[in-house]
Amino acid sequence: MQVFIMRHGDAALDAASDSVRPLTTNGCDESRLMANWLKGQKVEIERVLVSPFLRAEQTLEEVGDCLNLPSSAEVLPELTPCGDVGLVGAYLQALTNEGVASVLVIS
């Protein structure tokens, strides 16, 4: 299975909490730039996993404008800074066992 890991774009520092920090204009531009790079790789993304944090969800929105992604993404709390990496790895292994060929992970 191919796993594409995308970090969120640049995010504002001034927010009520870390989970609601929005992307900056530069962060939106960075997200589109990476989406266009990924588009050039000519891969078909079968599944999308995304952090519940606002900046990751906004990154997904920007990427979705450039790529043909599945209609829905799976929001995984484990993709946050305090998440359990072991659970993410186990989930990716389960997707491999299901025959999923490519996953985009945005955190």
Residue pairs with C-beta under 8 A, 6 or more apart in sequence:
1 92
1 95
1 96
1 100
1 101
1 102
1 103
2 43
2 101
2 102
2 103
3 92
3 102
3 103
3 105
4 38
4 43
4 45
4 102
4 103
4 104
4 105
5 105
5 107
6 31
6 34
6 38
6 59
6 63
6 104
6 105
6 106
6 107
7 106
7 107
8 23
8 27
8 31
8 51
8 53
8 55
8 56
8 58
8 59
8 106
8 107
9 23
9 24
9 26
9 27
9 28
9 29
9 30
9 31
9 55
9 58
9 59
9 62
10 23
10 24
10 26
10 27
10 30
11 21
11 22
11 23
11 24
11 27
11 55
12 21
12 22
12 23
12 24
13 21
15 21
15 22
18 53
18 81
19 52
19 53
19 54
19 80
20 53
20 54
21 53
21 54
21 55
22 54
22 55
22 58
23 31
23 55
23 58
23 59
23 62
27 55
27 58
27 59
28 58
28 62
31 58
31 59
31 62
31 63
32 62
32 63
32 65
32 66
34 63
35 62
35 63
35 65
35 66
35 67
36 66
38 63
38 67
38 104
39 66
39 67
43 102
44 68
44 101
44 102
45 67
45 68
45 69
45 70
45 102
45 103
45 104
46 70
46 100
46 101
46 102
46 103
47 70
47 74
47 95
47 100
47 102
47 103
47 104
48 60
48 69
48 70
48 72
48 73
48 74
48 103
48 104
48 105
48 106
49 73
49 74
49 76
49 79
49 88
49 91
49 103
49 104
49 105
49 106
50 56
50 57
50 59
50 60
50 73
50 74
50 75
50 76
50 79
50 105
50 106
50 107
51 57
51 75
51 76
51 77
51 79
51 80
51 83
51 106
51 107
52 75
52 76
52 77
52 79
52 80
53 80
53 107
56 79
56 106
56 107
57 75
59 106
60 73
60 106
63 69
63 104
63 106
69 104
73 106
76 83
76 88
76 91
77 83
78 84
78 85
78 87
78 88
78 91
79 88
79 105
79 106
79 107
80 107
88 105
92 103
95 103
